Amino acid sequence: MPDVDLDHLSETYRFRPLRTEGEDRVRMALAGLDPGARVLDIGGGTGAHSEVMRTEGCTPVLIDPSAAQRAKAHGRDLQVVGGVSQRLPFADRSFDMAYFHLSLHYGDWLDAVTEATRVTRPGGKVWIWTFSRNYLETSFTGRWFPSVRGNDLRRFPDVAAVADLFASSGMERVALGGIVERVERTVAEWEEAFRARFVSTLQLVEDGELEEGIKVFRSVYPQGAEPVAADLEFVSISGWVTG
């Protein structure tokens, strides 16, 4: 499978800015941490989630492999480090929380979770936001571009398997949660986002499939100004690290 161009994704966040619902999910992850907690935002991209963490009184450190993403995070005056989740350049027990938001599916997730657990202190937690299997099987994007479903099911880890790894690693209070968020754009805005390949999975779609999918989409929604809503089904996986 071709690699995803993370630098390109840094330019497409304009199509999916962090909304109030997303900010609330960051705050949900921070619950139970002490003021000033040190949080590692793994694959944190341009820093939108880290910015919320800082506003909430935490001390975020963002790590991302993309230079373009890191440059935008630097522009938010955040502490930023280059690197990948499978080889975190931090000492053991360095953070009060390790946090993933739609980043666990980049590379080997087993190594990423192991590393996240390593750098989290006893009494701290690991928190992951990912997509539900139902969403991956029925996503709005996959409706128009058939290869999306298979690629996403291959890329995203099975939620139950991640929770099992948490439990087998000795974590306490391992929990799963789910939230549905609705996103609404006009037909014209959806088309623009599709053409920009605004999510990583669209980078894996061939040009011909992309154009055919947009053609079918516009046949179903011919009015460019018409609002069209899609649901995102997020799953959280969390656990507290023991000594």
C-alpha positions as CSV (number, residue, x, y, z in Angstrom):
1,M,0.0,0.0,0.0
2,P,1.4,3.5,-0.9
3,D,2.6,5.8,1.9
4,V,0.4,8.7,2.9
5,D,1.8,12.1,2.3
6,L,1.5,13.7,5.8
7,D,2.8,17.0,4.6
8,H,-0.1,17.2,2.1
9,L,-2.5,16.5,5.0
10,S,-1.2,19.6,6.8
11,E,-2.8,21.7,4.0
12,T,-6.2,19.9,4.2
13,Y,-7.1,20.5,7.8
14,R,-8.9,23.6,6.6
15,F,-11.6,21.2,5.5
16,R,-11.9,19.7,9.0
17,P,-11.2,22.3,11.6
18,L,-11.4,21.3,15.3
19,R,-15.0,22.0,16.2
20,T,-16.6,22.3,19.7
21,E,-17.4,18.6,19.8
22,G,-13.8,17.8,19.1
23,E,-12.6,20.1,21.8
24,D,-15.0,18.3,24.2
25,R,-13.4,15.0,23.3
26,V,-10.0,16.4,24.2
27,R,-11.3,17.5,27.6
28,M,-12.9,14.1,28.1
29,A,-9.5,12.5,27.7
30,L,-7.9,14.9,30.2
31,A,-10.4,14.0,32.9
32,G,-8.7,12.8,36.1
33,L,-5.3,14.3,35.4
34,D,-3.8,16.7,37.8
35,P,-3.3,20.4,36.9
36,G,-0.1,20.9,34.9
37,A,-0.1,17.3,33.7
38,R,2.4,16.5,31.0
39,V,0.7,15.1,28.0
40,L,2.3,13.5,24.9
41,D,0.2,14.2,21.8
42,I,1.3,11.4,19.5
43,G,0.8,12.2,15.8
44,G,-0.6,15.5,16.9
45,G,-0.3,17.1,13.5
46,T,-0.8,20.9,13.4
47,G,-1.4,21.1,17.2
48,A,-5.2,21.8,17.4
49,H,-5.6,19.2,20.2
50,S,-2.4,20.2,22.0
51,E,-3.7,23.8,22.0
52,V,-6.9,22.7,23.9
53,M,-4.7,20.7,26.3
54,R,-2.7,23.9,27.1
55,T,-5.9,25.9,27.5
56,E,-7.0,23.3,30.0
57,G,-3.9,23.8,32.1
58,C,-1.8,20.8,30.9
59,T,1.7,20.9,29.4
60,P,1.4,19.2,26.0
61,V,4.4,17.9,24.0
62,L,3.5,17.1,20.4
63,I,5.3,14.5,18.3
64,D,4.8,14.1,14.6
65,P,6.9,12.8,11.7
66,S,5.8,15.5,9.2
67,A,7.9,18.7,9.0
68,A,5.0,20.6,7.5
69,Q,2.7,19.5,10.3
70,R,5.3,20.4,12.9
71,A,5.9,23.9,11.4
72,K,2.2,24.7,11.8
73,A,2.3,23.4,15.4
74,H,5.3,25.6,16.1
75,G,3.2,28.5,14.8
76,R,0.9,27.8,17.8
77,D,3.9,28.2,20.1
78,L,3.7,24.6,21.1
79,Q,6.5,22.3,22.2
80,V,7.1,20.1,19.2
81,V,9.3,17.1,18.5
82,G,9.9,15.1,15.3
83,G,9.5,11.4,15.4
84,V,7.2,8.4,15.0
85,S,4.9,6.6,17.5
86,Q,6.8,3.3,17.2
87,R,10.1,4.9,18.5
88,L,9.3,7.6,20.9
89,P,12.4,9.7,21.8
90,F,11.5,10.0,25.4
91,A,12.6,8.4,28.7
92,D,10.5,5.9,30.5
93,R,7.7,7.3,32.6
94,S,8.0,10.8,31.2
95,F,4.3,11.7,30.8
96,D,1.1,11.7,32.7
97,M,-0.8,10.8,29.6
98,A,-0.1,9.5,26.1
99,Y,-2.8,10.6,23.6
100,F,-3.6,9.5,20.1
101,H,-6.2,11.1,17.9
102,L,-6.8,9.3,14.7
103,S,-3.1,8.5,14.5
104,L,-2.8,4.9,15.8
105,H,-3.3,3.6,12.3
106,Y,-0.1,5.1,10.9
107,G,2.4,2.2,11.1
108,D,2.6,-0.7,13.5
109,W,0.0,-0.1,16.2
110,L,1.3,-2.8,18.5
111,D,4.7,-1.0,18.8
112,A,2.9,2.4,19.1
113,V,0.8,1.2,22.1
114,T,3.9,-0.4,23.7
115,E,5.9,2.8,23.4
116,A,3.0,4.9,24.7
117,T,2.8,2.7,27.7
118,R,6.5,2.9,28.3
119,V,6.6,6.7,28.4
120,T,3.6,7.0,30.7
121,R,4.2,7.1,34.4
122,P,2.4,4.7,36.8
123,G,-0.9,6.3,37.7
124,G,-1.1,8.0,34.3
125,K,-3.1,6.9,31.3
126,V,-3.1,6.2,27.6
127,W,-6.1,7.5,25.6
128,I,-6.8,6.7,22.0
129,W,-9.5,8.1,19.7
130,T,-10.1,6.0,16.6
131,F,-13.1,5.1,14.4
132,S,-15.6,2.3,15.0
133,R,-15.6,-0.7,12.7
134,N,-19.2,0.2,11.7
135,Y,-18.0,3.6,10.6
136,L,-15.1,2.1,8.6
137,E,-17.6,-0.2,6.9
138,T,-20.2,2.4,6.1
139,S,-18.5,5.7,6.0
140,F,-19.8,8.6,3.9
141,T,-16.5,8.8,2.0
142,G,-16.6,5.0,1.3
143,R,-20.0,5.3,-0.2
144,W,-18.6,7.2,-3.2
145,F,-15.1,5.6,-3.4
146,P,-15.3,1.8,-3.1
147,S,-11.6,1.2,-2.3
148,V,-11.9,3.3,0.8
149,R,-13.7,0.6,2.9
150,G,-11.0,-2.1,2.3
151,N,-8.1,0.3,2.8
152,D,-9.5,1.6,6.1
153,L,-10.3,-1.8,7.4
154,R,-6.7,-2.8,6.7
155,R,-5.2,0.3,8.2
156,F,-7.2,0.9,11.3
157,P,-6.6,-1.5,14.2
158,D,-9.4,-3.6,15.7
159,V,-10.7,-1.8,18.7
160,A,-11.2,-5.0,20.7
161,A,-7.6,-6.0,20.0
162,V,-6.3,-2.7,21.3
163,A,-8.3,-3.0,24.5
164,D,-7.0,-6.6,24.9
165,L,-3.5,-5.3,24.6
166,F,-4.2,-2.7,27.2
167,A,-5.5,-5.3,29.6
168,S,-2.7,-7.8,28.9
169,S,-0.2,-5.0,29.6
170,G,-1.5,-4.7,33.1
171,M,-3.4,-1.5,32.7
172,E,-6.3,-0.8,35.1
173,R,-9.7,0.6,34.3
174,V,-9.5,-0.3,30.7
175,A,-12.6,1.3,29.0
176,L,-14.2,1.7,25.7
177,G,-16.5,4.6,24.8
178,G,-18.3,5.9,21.7
179,I,-19.4,9.2,20.4
180,V,-21.2,10.1,17.1
181,E,-20.5,13.6,15.7
182,R,-22.3,15.0,12.7
183,V,-20.4,17.0,10.1
184,E,-22.3,19.1,7.5
185,R,-21.0,20.7,4.4
186,T,-22.6,21.9,1.2
187,V,-22.3,19.7,-1.9
188,A,-19.8,22.0,-3.4
189,E,-17.7,21.9,-0.2
190,W,-17.8,18.1,-0.1
191,E,-16.6,18.0,-3.7
192,E,-13.8,20.4,-3.0
193,A,-12.7,18.4,0.0
194,F,-12.8,15.1,-2.0
195,R,-10.7,16.6,-4.8
196,A,-8.2,17.9,-2.2
197,R,-8.0,14.4,-0.8
198,F,-8.8,15.9,2.6
199,V,-8.4,12.6,4.6
200,S,-5.5,10.2,4.3
201,T,-7.5,7.4,2.9
202,L,-8.4,9.4,-0.2
203,Q,-4.6,9.5,-1.1
204,L,-4.9,5.8,-1.7
205,V,-7.7,6.2,-4.2
206,E,-6.7,6.1,-7.9
207,D,-7.5,9.2,-10.0
208,G,-10.1,7.5,-12.1
209,E,-11.9,6.1,-9.1
210,L,-11.9,9.6,-7.5
211,E,-13.4,11.2,-10.6
212,E,-16.0,8.5,-11.0
213,G,-17.0,8.8,-7.3
214,I,-17.4,12.5,-7.5
215,K,-19.5,12.1,-10.6
216,V,-21.8,9.7,-8.8
217,F,-21.9,12.0,-5.7
218,R,-23.0,14.9,-7.9
219,S,-25.6,12.8,-9.6
220,V,-27.2,12.1,-6.2
221,Y,-26.7,15.7,-5.0
222,P,-26.8,18.0,-8.0
223,Q,-27.4,21.2,-6.1
224,G,-24.1,22.7,-5.1
225,A,-25.5,24.8,-2.3
226,E,-27.4,21.9,-0.7
227,P,-26.2,21.0,2.8
228,V,-25.3,17.3,3.2
229,A,-24.6,15.7,6.6
230,A,-22.4,12.8,7.5
231,D,-21.9,11.0,10.8
232,L,-18.5,10.2,12.3
233,E,-18.4,7.4,14.8
234,F,-15.5,7.8,17.2
235,V,-14.4,5.1,19.7
236,S,-12.2,5.8,22.7
237,I,-9.9,3.2,24.2
238,S,-8.4,4.2,27.6
239,G,-6.5,2.6,30.4
240,W,-4.5,3.7,33.5
241,V,-0.9,2.5,33.7
242,T,0.2,0.6,36.8
243,G,3.6,0.5,38.5
